[in-house]
Amino acid sequence: MRLLVALGGNAIKQAGEKGTTAEQFKNCKITTKLLAQIVKRMGPDDRLIITHGNGPQAGNLLVQQDAGKNIVPPQTMDVVGAMTQGQIGYMLQQTLGDYLRDLGIDIPVCEVVNQVQVSPDDPEFIGENASKPVGNFLTEAEAKQLKREHPEYIVKKVKPVGEKCWRRVVPSPDPIVNVEAEAIRRMVDAGIIVIASGGGGIPVVLEANGHYRGIDAVIDKDLAGERLAQVVGADVFLILTDVEKVKLNFGKPGEKEIDRMTLSEAKRYLAEGHFLAGSMGPKVRACIRFLEWNGKKAIITSLDNAIDALDGKTGTEIVKD
């Protein structure tokens, strides 16, 4: 079995935390201790591949860039993506490696600074179409203040209920292809646990001369994770987020948890608007693509329920019709 695990932002930074190094290492330890238990259950020919989000980290780094722009030149969004990809990958590979050694498991773990190609003509770059939340959740008053300070920003309500429902959003173009695909495939085939496409990968466009150029965007990590799943030939795609199960009518009357969806049901629910564009929508879309490609099973659940979900005891399972 080849298992690709996509870690949500709560695996590295919990809501309400400042995002200090100590806090993020603590969260990574909780996450990778669980991943090490998954590895312990796997056979010698099984493979684990990991990807992760970077929304909170990229958003905070962009704030730092803005605050210090009169002292140090700010970096472009693609470089910020590379910086946070390296940051989170370092934390995950160190802590996972430590836990594997504690268990007596001799498997190398390696993070790849990874580019993902997108189209410069993607609709996300047009007008107010940008949809990827970055940075901290804001109250409506905080969102209005941010917009006053930065009229060039796009700020949207990304959660239907709660006090802090607003975030800055940036273009999230559809991932086309993983640039380092061949290197990653070879590493996985060799038995290395690879961490790749972090934060959705560094967004780049392919120019007429055959060279790549970075572009200001943040790719959705679940959609990029599905592209990575194709690269490594994954059988199971496990998306770990902050809810145990996907819900219909989320935040509305008649809200209902889903234990299992067929591919056709997932498509219908998505078309009916049950899954928000900035949160569950891309996760379900990624699962649909995975099954349409050749994947056997996709699962969406919370981090603490990962092992039970793999055993079919909880989570939302999405399968072919």
matplotlib code that plots the C-alpha trace (Angstrom):
import matplotlib.pyplot as plt

x = [0.0, 1.1, -0.4, -0.3, -1.2, -2.1, -1.7, -3.9, -2.7, -3.8, -1.0, 1.5, -0.3, -3.4, -6.1, -5.4, -1.6, 0.9, 2.9, 6.2, 8.9, 8.2, 4.4, 4.9, 7.5, 5.1, 2.3, 4.7, 5.6, 2.0, 1.5, 4.6, 4.2, 0.9, 2.6, 5.3, 2.5, 1.1, 4.6, 4.9, 1.8, 3.1, 4.9, 8.3, 6.9, 4.4, 5.2, 4.3, 4.3, 3.5, 2.4, 1.2, -0.3, 1.4, -1.4, -0.8, 2.9, 2.9, 0.4, 2.5, 5.7, 4.0, 3.0, 6.7, 7.7, 5.3, 6.3, 10.0, 9.8, 11.6, 14.5, 14.8, 13.4, 10.3, 10.4, 7.9, 5.1, 6.7, 9.9, 7.7, 6.2, 9.7, 10.7, 7.7, 8.0, 11.5, 10.5, 7.7, 9.4, 12.4, 10.2, 8.3, 11.3, 13.3, 10.4, 9.3, 12.8, 13.2, 10.1, 11.0, 14.4, 12.6, 10.6, 13.7, 12.5, 15.4, 13.7, 15.1, 12.9, 13.6, 11.8, 11.9, 11.8, 9.3, 7.9, 4.5, 3.6, 0.4, -1.0, -0.6, -4.0, -5.8, -9.1, -7.8, -5.6, -8.6, -10.4, -11.7, -11.6, -8.7, -9.9, -6.9, -7.0, -3.6, -2.7, -4.8, -8.6, -10.0, -13.1, -15.1, -13.7, -10.1, -10.8, -12.1, -9.0, -6.7, -8.4, -8.0, -4.3, -3.9, -6.6, -4.7, -5.5, -8.6, -10.3, -13.2, -15.4, -14.3, -16.4, -20.2, -20.3, -18.2, -16.6, -13.4, -14.6, -12.5, -9.1, -6.9, -7.2, -4.7, -4.8, -4.9, -4.3, -5.0, -1.8, -0.8, 2.3, 4.9, 8.2, 10.4, 8.2, 10.9, 13.2, 10.3, 9.2, 12.7, 13.0, 9.7, 10.5, 13.8, 11.8, 12.4, 9.5, 9.2, 7.7, 6.8, 4.5, 4.5, 2.0, 0.8, 4.3, 6.1, 3.9, 5.8, 4.9, 6.7, 7.9, 8.3, 12.1, 11.5, 12.5, 10.4, 9.4, 7.8, 4.4, 2.5, 0.1, -0.5, -1.6, -4.1, -2.2, -5.0, -5.2, -1.4, -1.4, -3.6, -1.1, 1.6, -0.5, -0.4, 3.4, 4.0, 1.1, -0.7, -3.5, -5.0, -5.3, -5.8, -6.6, -6.3, -8.1, -9.8, -13.1, -13.8, -16.2, -17.4, -20.8, -23.7, -25.3, -22.3, -23.3, -26.9, -30.1, -30.1, -26.3, -25.4, -22.2, -21.3, -19.7, -19.3, -19.7, -19.5, -17.7, -21.0, -22.4, -19.3, -19.7, -23.3, -22.8, -20.0, -22.1, -24.9, -22.6, -22.3, -18.6, -17.0, -14.5, -11.9, -12.1, -13.8, -14.4, -10.8, -10.5, -13.5, -12.4, -9.0, -10.6, -12.8, -9.7, -7.8, -10.6, -11.1, -7.3, -6.8, -6.9, -8.6, -9.9, -9.9, -10.5, -11.1, -10.9, -9.3, -5.7, -6.4, -8.7, -6.2, -5.6, -9.2, -10.2, -7.6, -9.3, -12.7, -14.0, -14.6, -14.0, -15.6, -14.7, -15.0, -14.9, -15.7, -19.3]
y = [0.0, 3.5, 6.0, 9.8, 11.9, 15.5, 17.4, 20.4, 23.6, 22.5, 19.8, 22.6, 25.6, 25.4, 28.1, 30.7, 30.1, 32.8, 30.4, 30.4, 27.9, 26.1, 25.9, 24.6, 22.0, 20.8, 20.4, 18.7, 16.2, 15.3, 14.9, 12.9, 10.6, 9.5, 9.2, 7.0, 4.7, 4.4, 3.5, 0.9, -0.9, -0.8, -3.7, -3.5, -2.8, -0.2, 3.5, 6.7, 10.1, 13.3, 16.8, 19.7, 23.1, 26.4, 29.0, 30.3, 30.3, 32.0, 34.6, 35.4, 35.6, 38.0, 40.2, 40.2, 41.1, 44.0, 45.2, 45.2, 46.4, 49.7, 47.9, 44.6, 44.2, 42.0, 38.7, 37.6, 35.2, 32.3, 32.8, 33.0, 29.7, 28.2, 29.5, 28.1, 24.9, 24.5, 25.6, 23.1, 20.3, 20.6, 20.4, 17.4, 15.4, 16.0, 15.0, 12.0, 10.7, 11.0, 8.9, 6.3, 5.8, 5.5, 2.7, 1.0, 1.7, 2.5, 4.5, 7.8, 10.8, 13.6, 16.9, 18.2, 21.9, 21.4, 23.4, 22.9, 24.3, 26.4, 28.4, 32.2, 32.4, 30.6, 32.4, 32.8, 35.7, 37.6, 40.3, 39.1, 35.4, 34.7, 32.0, 30.7, 31.9, 32.9, 34.2, 34.4, 34.4, 37.9, 39.5, 41.6, 44.7, 43.4, 42.5, 46.0, 47.5, 45.2, 46.3, 50.0, 49.5, 47.4, 48.2, 45.9, 42.9, 40.7, 39.9, 37.5, 35.7, 32.0, 30.5, 30.7, 31.0, 32.2, 35.5, 35.2, 34.2, 36.5, 36.0, 37.5, 35.4, 35.1, 33.5, 29.7, 28.4, 24.9, 22.7, 21.2, 19.1, 18.5, 19.8, 17.4, 14.4, 12.1, 12.8, 12.2, 9.0, 7.6, 8.4, 6.8, 3.7, 3.5, 3.4, 6.9, 8.7, 11.9, 15.2, 17.1, 19.7, 21.5, 24.4, 23.1, 23.5, 26.6, 28.1, 28.4, 29.0, 27.5, 30.2, 29.9, 29.3, 26.3, 28.0, 28.2, 31.5, 31.9, 33.6, 35.3, 32.6, 29.9, 26.5, 24.5, 21.7, 19.1, 19.7, 19.6, 16.6, 14.8, 15.6, 14.2, 11.1, 10.5, 10.9, 8.3, 5.9, 6.2, 3.8, 5.7, 9.5, 10.5, 14.2, 15.2, 18.4, 19.8, 17.9, 14.2, 13.9, 15.9, 17.6, 18.4, 21.8, 22.9, 25.7, 25.6, 23.9, 20.2, 19.9, 16.2, 14.2, 11.9, 8.5, 7.4, 8.9, 7.4, 9.4, 10.4, 11.5, 13.6, 15.3, 16.0, 17.4, 19.6, 21.0, 21.7, 24.0, 21.9, 22.5, 25.9, 27.1, 28.1, 25.0, 21.7, 22.3, 21.8, 18.7, 17.0, 18.1, 16.6, 13.3, 13.3, 13.8, 11.1, 8.5, 9.6, 9.1, 5.6, 5.9, 3.2, 5.2, 8.7, 9.6, 12.9, 13.1, 14.8, 14.3, 12.5, 10.0, 9.1, 5.5, 4.8, 6.2, 4.0, 1.1, 2.2, 3.2, 6.9, 9.7, 10.2, 7.6, 8.4, 5.5, 4.7, 3.9]
z = [0.0, -0.8, 1.6, 1.0, 4.1, 3.7, 7.0, 7.7, 9.3, 12.7, 12.6, 12.9, 14.4, 16.5, 16.5, 19.1, 19.2, 18.4, 16.2, 18.1, 17.2, 20.5, 19.8, 16.3, 17.3, 20.0, 17.4, 15.0, 17.7, 18.3, 14.6, 13.8, 16.9, 15.2, 11.8, 13.4, 14.7, 11.2, 9.8, 12.6, 11.2, 7.6, 5.8, 4.2, 0.7, 1.9, 1.5, 3.3, 1.6, 3.4, 2.3, 4.5, 4.5, 5.2, 5.3, 8.9, 8.5, 5.0, 6.3, 9.4, 7.3, 4.9, 7.9, 9.0, 5.5, 5.5, 8.9, 8.1, 4.5, 5.4, 6.8, 4.8, 1.3, 1.3, -0.6, -3.2, -2.4, -4.1, -2.1, 1.1, 0.1, -0.3, 3.1, 4.9, 3.0, 4.3, 7.8, 8.2, 6.4, 8.7, 11.8, 10.5, 9.2, 12.5, 14.8, 12.7, 12.4, 16.2, 16.8, 14.2, 15.9, 19.3, 17.8, 16.3, 12.7, 10.4, 7.5, 6.3, 6.2, 3.7, 2.9, -0.7, -1.5, -4.3, -7.2, -8.7, -12.1, -12.6, -15.4, -15.5, -17.1, -14.2, -13.2, -9.7, -10.9, -12.2, -10.2, -6.8, -7.7, -5.3, -2.8, -0.7, 2.9, 4.5, 7.9, 11.0, 11.3, 11.9, 13.3, 10.9, 12.5, 12.1, 8.5, 7.7, 9.4, 7.4, 4.2, 5.1, 5.7, 2.5, 0.0, -2.5, -0.3, -0.9, 2.4, 2.5, 5.0, 4.9, 7.7, 8.0, 11.8, 14.6, 15.7, 13.7, 10.2, 8.0, 6.4, 3.7, 0.5, -2.3, -5.7, -5.5, -9.1, -10.0, -9.8, -13.2, -12.6, -9.9, -11.3, -9.2, -9.9, -11.1, -8.1, -5.6, -7.4, -7.2, -3.5, -2.6, -4.7, -2.7, 0.6, 1.8, 3.6, 1.5, 2.6, -0.6, -2.1, 1.2, 1.2, -2.1, -3.6, -4.8, -7.6, -10.8, -14.5, -17.5, -19.9, -23.7, -23.3, -21.1, -17.9, -14.7, -13.0, -9.6, -9.4, -6.5, -5.3, -2.8, -4.2, -2.2, -0.5, -1.0, -4.7, -5.0, -2.8, -5.3, -8.0, -5.8, -5.2, -9.0, -9.0, -6.4, -7.4, -4.1, -3.2, -0.3, 0.1, 3.7, 4.3, 8.0, 9.0, 12.1, 11.8, 12.3, 9.3, 6.3, 6.8, 4.5, 5.1, 7.3, 9.6, 8.5, 9.6, 8.8, 9.2, 8.9, 9.1, 6.2, 7.0, 3.4, -0.1, -3.5, -6.2, -7.9, -4.5, -3.8, -7.2, -6.6, -3.1, -4.3, -7.2, -4.8, -2.8, 0.5, 0.8, 1.2, -1.4, 1.2, 3.4, 2.6, -1.1, -2.3, -0.1, -1.7, -5.1, -4.5, -3.4, -6.5, -8.7, -6.9, -7.5, -11.1, -11.7, -10.3, -6.5, -4.5, -1.5, -0.1, 3.6, 5.3, 9.1, 12.0, 13.0, 16.2, 14.4, 11.6, 12.7, 13.4, 10.0, 8.2, 10.0, 8.8, 12.3, 11.7, 9.2, 5.9, 3.3, -0.4, -2.8, -6.5, -7.4]

ax = plt.figure().add_subplot(projection="3d")
ax.plot(x, y, z, "-o")
ax.set_aspect("equal")
plt.show()
